[in-house]
Amino acid sequence: MFAGFLDLTASGLANGAIYASVALALVMIYTTTDHINFAQGEMALFSTYLGWALLEVGAAYWVAFGITVVVSMLIGGVIERVLIRRTEGQSMLALIIVFIGLMILLNSLAGLLFGHETKAVPSPFTNPAWGSVPHASPHQLGMLAVIGPMLLLVFLFFRFTALGLKMRAAAQNPISSRLVGINVGAMLCLGWALAAAIGAVAGMMSAPLVYLEPSMMSGIIIYAFAGALMGGIDNPWGAVVGGLLLGLIETLAGSYLVGTDLRLTVALIVIIAVLLMRPRGLFGKQVVARV
C-alpha cells in the first residue's frame, strides 16, 4: 500500500510540474496586464503542434524542442505587439473578448493546419537509466528534470538579473518605470514571449502522457488556473507551489476519494474554495489602500 502511495505521489508531482509551469505563465501575463490570459492553453497547444510537425519531418527531439520554444517566444511577442497592445486603455470586457477570440482562433487554426485526429508524441526519455528510480516512470522523471530547472532559472532571472528586475518594475508600476527610463512596452512584450515559451515547454512535456489533439490543454489549463489561484494569482512562486500542491491533491483524491472520472472536479472545488475563503491565495499579496 505504501508503494502505491509513493507511485501516486510521484505521478502527482509530475502532473503538478506541468500545472505549475502553465500557472506561472498565467501569472506572468496577469502581473503585466492585470488580466487572465484565457488563450494561454491554446498558445501552448499550438506550440506543441509545431514541435510535433518538426518531429514528423525527421528533426531530433531536442532540436525540435529548442526550435519550438524559440518560435513560441516570437509568437508570444508578436501577439503582444500586434493584438494586446492595441487594447491598452480599453475596458476589461474588451480585453476578455480579445483573449477568448485568440483562444478560439488558435484552437481552430491548429485543427485546420494539423488535423483533429489524436496524435502520439514520442517521449525523449527512453533510456533505461530514467527508470532506475522506484515509483516513477522514465518520462515523469525526465519531465521533472526539465521543468524543475526551468522554474528555477525563471526565479533566478527575475530575482538577480537587471532585465528581470526591469520586467518586475514595469509590471508593478509602469508609470514610475517610464520615468526612470525603462522601456515598459519592451518589457511587456518580453513577458508575453517568456510566458509563451514556458507554455511550450509544458505542452511538449505533457503531450507524450495525454496525446496530442485540439482539446489536449483544456483540462490542464483548468488545473493550472486552480493552482495559480491557490498559490496567489499575483505571486509567481506561489503559483508554482499551488500547481505542485494541486497535482498531488487531484492525484491522491482521484485515487482514494472521488475516482479517476471526477479528478477534474477537484480542481473546480479548489477554485471555489479559494475564492470563498482566501481570494488572494496562500501567498497572494494583501493590498492595503490609504484613504
FILO-92777 format. One record per residue: x, z, y of N, C-alpha, C in turn; residue in three letters. Coordinates in pm, whole numbers, plus 50000, padded with zeros to 5 digits. Atoms other than C-alpha are relative to their C-alpha. Layout:
PT;X;Z;Y;X;Z;Y;X;Z;Y;Ala
...
//
This chain:
PT;50083;50000;49879;50000;50000;50000;50087;50000;50126;Met
PT;49912;49996;49884;50285;50085;50237;50068;49865;50023;Phe
PT;49938;50132;49987;50449;49750;50162;49903;49902;50066;Ala
PT;50099;50086;49937;50125;49576;50255;49986;50029;50148;Gly
PT;50006;49963;49858;50114;49770;50581;50118;49941;50076;Phe
PT;49883;50058;49935;50468;49655;50662;49985;49850;50016;Leu
PT;50026;50144;49989;50369;49295;50587;49909;49971;50118;Asp
PT;50094;50021;49891;50077;49323;50827;50064;50030;50135;Leu
PT;49932;49967;49876;50293;49489;51092;50092;49887;50045;Thr
PT;49911;50112;49967;50550;49209;51075;49920;49879;50046;Ala
PT;50086;50112;49960;50273;48949;51091;49938;50024;50137;Ser
PT;50058;49968;49871;50111;49130;51384;50099;49985;50114;Gly
PT;49897;50016;49896;50437;49141;51579;50030;49853;50025;Leu
PT;49975;50143;49983;50494;48772;51514;49888;49935;50080;Ala
PT;50112;50052;49922;50145;48687;51637;50004;50053;50142;Asn
PT;49994;49939;49868;50188;48929;51925;50105;49936;50088;Gly
PT;49897;50067;49921;50506;48749;52033;49945;49873;50063;Ala
PT;50064;50120;49945;50302;48430;52078;49905;50040;50112;Ile
PT;50093;49956;49896;50029;48615;52269;50076;50049;50123;Tyr
PT;49922;49947;49889;50295;48788;52481;50057;49889;50086;Ala
PT;49941;50110;49922;50460;48461;52583;49893;49928;50082;Ser
PT;50108;50066;49925;50129;48297;52681;49946;50094;50108;Val
PT;50044;49903;49900;50021;48619;52857;50098;50004;50117;Ala
PT;49901;50001;49893;50347;48614;53053;49982;49877;50089;Leu
PT;50024;50120;49921;50277;48256;53160;49876;50016;50088;Ala
PT;50120;49975;49921;49927;48358;53272;50029;50090;50120;Leu
PT;49970;49905;49893;50064;48648;53475;50088;49936;50107;Val
PT;49915;50068;49902;50330;48430;53638;49917;49915;50095;Met
PT;50087;50079;49914;50060;48197;53766;49913;50090;50086;Ile
PT;50086;49909;49925;49838;48488;53869;50074;50061;50119;Tyr
PT;49926;49936;49892;50110;48653;54074;50036;49904;50113;Thr
PT;49967;50097;49895;50178;48330;54264;49876;49944;50068;Thr
PT;50122;50059;49942;49819;48207;54319;49886;50099;50013;Thr
PT;50106;49899;50001;49612;48525;54266;49879;49951;49923;Asp
PT;50109;50051;50082;49402;48330;54015;50050;49979;49857;His
PT;49967;50023;50140;49392;48291;53637;49998;49850;49973;Ile
PT;49992;50141;50036;49505;47950;53512;49928;49978;49868;Asn
PT;50078;50023;50121;49231;47862;53265;50055;49882;49918;Phe
PT;49944;50116;50070;49427;47549;53171;50133;50032;49933;Ala
PT;49869;49967;50056;49736;47740;53051;50008;49964;49851;Gln
PT;49999;50033;50142;49639;47699;52685;50008;49850;49976;Gly
PT;49998;50146;50019;49577;47326;52723;50134;49941;50043;Glu
PT;49865;50045;49964;49912;47283;52901;50095;50021;49883;Met
PT;49917;49974;50117;50079;47446;52601;49965;49905;49886;Ala
PT;50044;50094;50104;49871;47228;52367;50060;49862;50023;Leu
PT;49948;50133;49970;49974;46907;52542;50151;49996;49977;Phe
PT;49856;49995;50024;50339;47014;52532;50031;49996;49851;Ser
PT;49978;49999;50145;50311;47080;52158;49979;49862;49941;Thr
PT;50020;50138;50046;50171;46731;52103;50121;49913;50035;Tyr
PT;49880;50076;49964;50470;46590;52292;50113;50028;49902;Leu
PT;49897;49965;50097;50703;46782;52062;49974;49937;49864;Gly
PT;50035;50062;50127;50515;46659;51755;50029;49850;50002;Trp
PT;49975;50144;49990;50538;46298;51878;50150;49969;49989;Ala
PT;49855;50020;50012;50916;46332;51915;50046;50019;49857;Leu
PT;49964;49979;50141;50940;46469;51561;49958;49880;49915;Leu
PT;50051;50114;50076;50734;46176;51434;50088;49877;50012;Glu
PT;49912;50116;49983;50980;45922;51576;50141;50028;49951;Val
PT;49872;49974;50065;51270;46091;51399;50094;50094;50071;Gly
PT;49912;49908;49928;51410;46339;51651;50019;50128;49919;Ala
PT;49976;49869;50063;51572;46654;51512;49915;50105;50069;Ala
PT;50096;49903;49946;51355;46962;51561;50049;50060;50130;Tyr
PT;49953;49931;49880;51574;47138;51817;50023;49905;50116;Trp
PT;49993;50101;49893;51631;46816;52009;49861;49979;50059;Val
PT;50139;50015;49953;51253;46764;52026;49955;50124;50075;Ala
PT;50037;49874;49936;51211;47130;52117;50055;50005;50144;Phe
PT;49939;49995;49867;51456;47108;52409;49939;49899;50096;Gly
PT;50061;50102;49915;51310;46783;52541;49860;50041;50041;Ile
PT;50136;49956;49971;50958;46925;52517;49997;50106;50109;Thr
PT;49996;49893;49900;51050;47234;52719;50033;49943;50138;Val
PT;49961;50059;49871;51221;47027;52992;49887;49916;50058;Val
PT;50110;50085;49953;50936;46774;53014;49882;50088;50044;Val
PT;50109;49910;49963;50685;47061;53023;50024;50062;50137;Ser
PT;49967;49947;49868;50868;47212;53319;49969;49898;50109;Met
PT;50029;50105;49902;50843;46880;53501;49850;49983;50019;Leu
PT;50145;50014;49989;50473;46850;53421;49940;50117;50078;Ile
PT;50050;49883;49927;50409;47206;53543;50028;49990;50149;Gly
PT;49967;50016;49859;50592;47136;53868;49916;49893;50068;Gly
PT;50082;50108;49944;50402;46811;53922;49857;50046;50021;Val
PT;50137;49948;49985;50068;46984;53861;49989;50087;50124;Ile
PT;50005;49914;49882;50151;47243;54125;50010;49920;50128;Glu
PT;49980;50079;49880;50273;46986;54376;49881;49911;50033;Arg
PT;50101;50104;49978;50002;46724;54330;49859;50058;50006;Val
PT;50138;49953;50016;49696;46932;54239;49977;50137;50064;Leu
PT;50027;49862;49958;49723;47306;54303;50028;50020;50148;Ile
PT;49965;49979;49859;49892;47285;54642;49893;49947;50094;Arg
PT;50106;50056;49916;49605;47076;54775;49880;50093;50012;Arg
PT;50112;49906;49993;49368;47366;54708;50034;50122;50084;Thr
PT;49960;49886;49920;49560;47605;54934;49900;50021;50115;Glu
PT;50097;49967;49897;49316;47781;55164;49856;49976;49959;Gly
PT;50137;50024;50046;49015;47677;54957;49942;50128;49939;Gln
PT;50067;49884;50057;48762;47918;54810;50042;50022;49855;Ser
PT;49968;49968;50139;48809;48092;54477;49923;49908;49905;Met
PT;50081;50087;50085;48527;47882;54329;50063;49863;49989;Leu
PT;49938;50131;50003;48705;47561;54424;50121;49998;49907;Ala
PT;49882;49994;50085;49026;47670;54251;49962;50017;49853;Leu
PT;50047;49984;50138;48837;47781;53939;49954;49865;49945;Ile
PT;50045;50132;50044;48673;47437;53922;50118;49909;49971;Ile
PT;49880;50081;50023;49015;47273;53953;50065;50038;49868;Val
PT;49938;49954;50125;49154;47487;53669;49919;49953;49879;Phe
PT;50084;50043;50112;48858;47411;53443;50007;49849;49981;Ile
PT;49986;50145;50010;48880;47041;53525;50133;49959;49939;Gly
PT;49868;50029;50058;49252;47042;53444;50001;50031;49851;Leu
PT;50009;49966;50142;49177;47215;53113;49931;49890;49921;Met
PT;50075;50106;50070;48920;46952;53015;50080;49871;49997;Ile
PT;49921;50122;49992;49145;46669;53131;50114;50000;49898;Leu
PT;49887;49995;50092;49448;46783;52930;49955;49998;49855;Leu
PT;50052;50000;50137;49242;46850;52617;49953;49862;49959;Asn
PT;50049;50134;50031;49073;46511;52634;50114;49900;49990;Ser
PT;49886;50089;50002;49400;46335;52712;50081;50016;49872;Leu
PT;49928;49977;50125;49568;46498;52413;49929;49934;49883;Ala
PT;50075;50064;50107;49288;46383;52183;50005;49849;50007;Gly
PT;49996;50145;49982;49294;46032;52330;50135;49942;49959;Leu
PT;49866;50053;50027;49670;45987;52301;50047;50025;49858;Leu
PT;49941;49960;50128;49742;46169;51976;49899;50011;49887;Phe
PT;50101;49991;50104;49411;46172;51788;49946;50140;49984;Gly
PT;50066;49871;50016;49177;46453;51691;50018;50060;49861;His
PT;49982;49947;50134;49278;46495;51327;50109;50108;50000;Glu
PT;49905;49889;50012;49471;46804;51218;50136;49948;49955;Thr
PT;49864;50043;50030;49849;46757;51206;50084;50120;49961;Lys
PT;49909;49895;50043;50112;46961;51029;50132;49986;50074;Ala
PT;49872;49999;49930;50418;47057;51233;50099;50077;49914;Val
PT;49904;49931;50088;50725;47143;51024;50064;50120;50069;Pro
PT;49930;49883;49947;50893;47479;51067;50151;49973;49997;Ser
PT;49854;50018;50002;51262;47472;51167;50071;50109;49922;Pro
PT;49939;49886;50066;51320;47796;50979;49978;49991;49849;Phe
PT;50014;50022;50144;51350;47669;50623;50119;50053;49921;Thr
PT;49883;49946;50068;51691;47819;50547;49962;50128;49927;Asn
PT;50035;49878;50073;51658;48086;50273;50047;50128;50067;Pro
PT;49950;49880;49933;51856;48326;50492;49893;50064;50087;Ala
PT;50106;49944;49915;51548;48362;50715;49902;50084;49919;Trp
PT;50092;49922;50083;51359;48507;50420;50062;50122;49937;Gly
PT;49930;49889;50062;51611;48778;50338;49948;50136;50046;Ser
PT;50056;49874;49951;51423;49044;50537;49862;50020;49937;Val
PT;50129;49979;50064;51131;49201;50348;49885;50001;50101;Pro
PT;50126;49984;49927;50769;49189;50471;49984;49903;50117;His
PT;50017;50100;49894;50813;48885;50697;50041;49864;49946;Ala
PT;49968;50135;50044;50808;48512;50634;50116;49944;50081;Ser
PT;49890;50060;49923;51103;48294;50741;49958;49953;50139;Pro
PT;50042;50049;49868;50900;48136;51022;49969;50115;50094;His
PT;50028;49885;49914;50783;48473;51152;50128;50059;50056;Gln
PT;49871;49947;49954;51141;48598;51170;50064;49906;50102;Leu
PT;49942;50097;49908;51261;48277;51333;49928;49995;50132;Gly
PT;50080;50001;49878;50976;48284;51581;50036;50118;50089;Met
PT;49959;49882;49923;51069;48637;51686;50140;49981;50057;Leu
PT;49863;50022;49954;51433;48529;51714;50006;49904;50117;Ala
PT;50006;50094;49887;51331;48255;51961;49928;50063;50118;Val
PT;50083;49950;49890;51056;48421;52164;50057;50129;50058;Ile
PT;49944;49875;49950;51223;48764;52188;50109;49979;50104;Gly
PT;49898;50026;49899;51540;48642;52362;49947;49925;50122;Pro
PT;50057;50070;49885;51331;48409;52579;49937;50098;50098;Met
PT;50063;49900;49914;51128;48702;52710;50106;50086;50070;Leu
PT;49892;49921;49940;51450;48899;52769;50068;49921;50112;Leu
PT;49937;50082;49897;51605;48608;52961;49912;49988;50124;Leu
PT;50091;50006;49885;51296;48578;53180;50008;50130;50080;Val
PT;49986;49871;49932;51322;48951;53256;50129;50007;50080;Phe
PT;49871;49996;49931;51692;48923;53344;50001;49905;50120;Leu
PT;50006;50097;49891;51622;48615;53557;49929;50058;50122;Phe
PT;50077;49946;49888;51358;48788;53768;50062;50128;50057;Phe
PT;49950;49869;49957;51539;49120;53786;50137;49992;50066;Arg
PT;49860;49993;49958;51902;49026;53851;50054;49874;50067;Phe
PT;49949;50121;49934;51928;48674;53994;49936;49984;50138;Thr
PT;50051;50022;49865;51889;48574;54358;49875;49912;50000;Ala
PT;50115;50088;50006;51650;48294;54268;49877;50073;49948;Leu
PT;50111;49922;50052;51435;48529;54062;49943;50096;50102;Gly
PT;50047;49910;49894;51419;48778;54348;49924;49924;50107;Leu
PT;50072;50081;49902;51316;48500;54585;49860;49964;49949;Lys
PT;50131;50032;50057;51035;48400;54347;49907;50120;50007;Met
PT;50083;49880;49993;50911;48758;54330;49956;50027;50144;Arg
PT;50035;49977;49860;50923;48790;54707;49895;49901;50048;Ala
PT;50096;50103;49958;50738;48461;54759;49862;50027;49943;Ala
PT;50129;49970;50061;50465;48572;54519;49934;50121;50063;Ala
PT;50056;49875;49950;50423;48921;54664;49968;49995;50150;Gln
PT;50022;50003;49855;50450;48842;55036;50050;49867;50056;Asn
PT;49953;50132;49956;50467;48471;55122;50027;49990;50150;Pro
PT;49980;50008;49856;50439;48524;55498;50136;50055;50039;Ile
PT;49870;49941;49969;50737;48758;55521;50113;49919;49938;Ser
PT;49897;50081;50065;50929;48538;55276;50035;49877;50084;Ser
PT;49974;50115;49914;50889;48238;55505;50080;50041;50123;Arg
PT;49930;49954;49881;51012;48444;55799;50149;50022;49974;Leu
PT;49859;49978;50031;51340;48520;55619;50065;49877;49938;Val
PT;49939;50125;50041;51396;48158;55520;49979;49957;49857;Gly
PT;50027;50039;50138;51262;48143;55166;49901;49884;49998;Ile
PT;50090;50114;50016;51103;47811;55071;49890;50039;49900;Asn
PT;50106;49948;50086;50777;47952;54937;49942;49890;49912;Val
PT;50055;50109;50079;50646;47613;54825;50086;49968;49879;Gly
PT;49908;50027;50112;50955;47552;54611;49994;50110;49896;Ala
PT;50008;49887;50093;50927;47899;54459;49872;49994;49917;Met
PT;50125;50013;50073;50563;47843;54366;50008;49887;49898;Leu
PT;49982;50113;50091;50650;47508;54212;50085;50041;49880;Cys
PT;49914;49953;50108;50928;47670;54009;49925;50097;49909;Leu
PT;50079;49908;50081;50689;47942;53895;49910;49926;49903;Gly
PT;50083;50082;50089;50449;47681;53756;50084;49931;49893;Trp
PT;49913;50067;50096;50738;47498;53591;50042;50097;49890;Ala
PT;49959;49901;50100;50859;47815;53418;49884;50040;49911;Leu
PT;50118;49965;50079;50507;47907;53308;49969;49890;49899;Ala
PT;50024;50111;50092;50466;47559;53156;50103;49999;49888;Ala
PT;49895;49996;50101;50800;47593;52975;49975;50112;49899;Ala
PT;50029;49888;50090;50706;47934;52833;49883;49966;49908;Ile
PT;50112;50043;50082;50374;47792;52715;50041;49898;49895;Gly
PT;49952;50099;50096;50556;47503;52549;50071;50066;49883;Ala
PT;49932;49927;50107;50776;47743;52354;49898;50068;49908;Val
PT;50104;49934;50080;50470;47940;52241;49925;49899;49913;Ala
PT;50071;50102;50076;50292;47621;52134;50083;49946;49885;Gly
PT;49914;50054;50105;50589;47484;51939;50023;50101;49889;Met
PT;49977;49897;50101;50642;47816;51763;49873;50031;49919;Met
PT;50124;49966;50070;50275;47869;51674;49945;49884;49918;Ser
PT;50058;50117;50069;50196;47512;51558;50025;50000;49850;Ala
PT;49982;49998;50145;50359;47549;51212;49912;50101;49928;Pro
PT;50084;49898;50062;50135;47852;51148;49852;49963;50003;Leu
PT;50143;50023;49982;49798;47731;51277;49961;49853;49992;Val
PT;50020;50144;50000;49836;47350;51255;49961;49949;50139;Tyr
PT;50017;50059;49868;49807;47113;51548;49874;49916;50007;Leu
PT;50122;50077;49972;49470;46989;51670;49949;50046;50137;Glu
PT;50036;49975;49860;49291;46984;52008;49950;50141;50031;Pro
PT;50048;49864;49971;49142;47334;51971;50100;50107;49956;Ser
PT;49901;49907;50053;49466;47496;51850;50018;50122;50088;Met
PT;49969;49891;49909;49516;47708;52161;49877;50077;50047;Met
PT;50121;49936;49948;49153;47810;52214;49994;50148;49964;Ser
PT;49998;49860;50037;49186;48133;52018;50119;50073;50058;Gly
PT;49878;49936;49950;49543;48204;52128;49985;50038;50146;Ile
PT;50012;49970;49857;49453;48186;52498;49909;50121;50023;Ile
PT;50085;49881;49988;49177;48446;52446;50080;50125;49969;Ile
PT;49914;49886;50033;49423;48679;52274;50099;50026;50113;Tyr
PT;49903;49984;49892;49678;48615;52549;49936;50061;50124;Ala
PT;50071;49944;49885;49423;48687;52821;49970;50148;49978;Phe
PT;50026;49860;50033;49325;49009;52644;50128;50082;50011;Ala
PT;49873;49930;49990;49692;49107;52616;50044;50019;50144;Gly
PT;49964;49989;49859;49752;49034;52983;49916;50106;50070;Ala
PT;50086;49898;49941;49452;49248;53081;50039;50140;49952;Leu
PT;49963;49870;50054;49562;49528;52850;50127;50054;50067;Met
PT;49875;49954;49940;49915;49543;52993;49995;50008;50150;Gly
PT;50006;50005;49854;49825;49460;53352;50018;49858;50047;Gly
PT;50000;50141;49963;49739;49120;53492;50099;49970;50112;Ile
PT;49903;50021;49893;49980;49173;53783;50139;50054;49962;Asp
PT;49873;49946;50048;50267;49312;53570;50051;49914;49885;Asn
PT;49953;50090;50106;50468;49053;53371;50042;50074;49873;Pro
PT;49951;49931;50120;50630;49306;53140;49891;50082;49934;Trp
PT;50117;49938;50059;50307;49494;53093;49922;49900;49916;Gly
PT;50068;50104;50077;50153;49165;52979;50070;49974;49868;Ala
PT;49925;50019;50124;50432;49124;52723;49970;50112;49902;Val
PT;50033;49885;50086;50373;49475;52588;49855;49990;49951;Val
PT;50140;50015;50039;49997;49411;52589;49982;49895;49892;Gly
PT;50009;50104;50101;50040;49089;52392;50049;50047;49864;Gly
PT;49947;49947;50127;50254;49261;52128;49904;50101;49939;Leu
PT;50095;49900;50051;50010;49552;52100;49874;49933;49945;Leu
PT;50121;50067;50046;49714;49317;52069;50024;49930;49867;Leu
PT;49968;50063;50128;49890;49125;51792;49993;50099;49885;Gly
PT;50008;49895;50102;49928;49449;51597;49856;50045;49977;Leu
PT;50136;49949;50011;49575;49567;51672;49910;49903;49925;Ile
PT;50093;50095;50063;49395;49247;51574;50038;49971;49855;Glu
PT;49959;50022;50139;49603;49201;51257;49959;50116;49911;Thr
PT;50036;49883;50079;49554;49557;51134;49849;50018;49992;Leu
PT;50146;49986;50001;49189;49570;51239;49935;49892;49914;Ala
PT;50055;50108;50080;49123;49232;51079;50016;50023;49852;Gly
PT;49975;49976;50142;49266;49355;50750;49931;50125;49948;Ser
PT;50051;49871;50048;49137;49712;50735;49860;50034;50050;Tyr
PT;50127;49957;49940;48824;49726;50954;49895;49890;50002;Leu
PT;50108;50096;49973;48635;49413;51061;50007;49876;49913;Val
PT;49988;50119;50081;48765;49144;50826;50063;49885;50078;Gly
PT;49927;50111;49939;48952;48822;50892;49911;49916;50092;Thr
PT;50089;50087;49923;48650;48630;51022;49964;50057;50137;Asp
PT;50038;49936;49874;48592;48881;51303;50120;50045;50081;Leu
PT;49880;49956;49928;48951;48916;51426;49993;49963;50149;Arg
PT;50012;50040;49859;48875;48722;51745;49910;50097;50077;Leu
PT;50087;49903;49935;48602;48976;51819;50080;50118;50054;Thr
PT;49917;49888;49955;48874;49241;51851;50053;49972;50140;Val
PT;49948;50035;49868;49024;49054;52147;49892;50012;50106;Ala
PT;50110;49990;49904;48685;49032;52316;49965;50146;50029;Leu
PT;50026;49857;49979;48628;49405;52263;50106;50062;50089;Ile
PT;49891;49949;49917;48968;49478;52415;49978;49961;50146;Val
PT;50025;50046;49863;48883;49268;52723;49892;50085;50065;Ile
PT;50111;49922;49945;48552;49451;52773;50042;50144;50024;Ile
PT;49960;49860;49988;48705;49794;52713;50094;50020;50118;Ala
PT;49905;49986;49890;48990;49738;52958;49929;49985;50133;Val
PT;50072;50019;49874;48758;49605;53228;49914;50120;50036;Leu
PT;50087;49886;49974;48531;49907;53188;50079;50127;50032;Leu
PT;49931;49871;49990;48788;50187;53156;50125;49997;50088;Met
PT;49876;50007;49921;49111;50068;53319;50020;49856;50045;Arg
PT;49995;50141;49959;49065;49740;53509;50140;49952;50037;Pro
PT;49864;50041;49963;49430;49739;53628;50091;49988;49879;Arg
PT;49917;50007;50118;49559;49758;53268;50090;50123;49984;Gly
PT;49915;49885;50027;49805;50003;53113;50113;50015;50101;Leu
PT;49886;49996;49910;50087;49909;53350;49971;49930;50132;Phe
PT;50036;50068;49876;49895;49748;53635;50028;50084;50122;Gly
PT;49969;49932;49876;49977;49834;53992;49873;50053;50065;Lys
PT;50112;49941;49928;49744;50069;54176;50014;49968;50148;Gln
PT;49996;50042;49862;49668;49919;54516;49927;50102;50088;Val
PT;50058;49904;49905;49607;50167;54798;50003;49939;50138;Val
PT;50010;50062;49867;49485;50035;55134;49979;50109;50104;Ala
PT;50016;49908;49888;49526;50226;55457;49897;49945;50098;Arg
PT;50103;50045;49904;49234;50213;55698;50011;50085;50127;Val
//
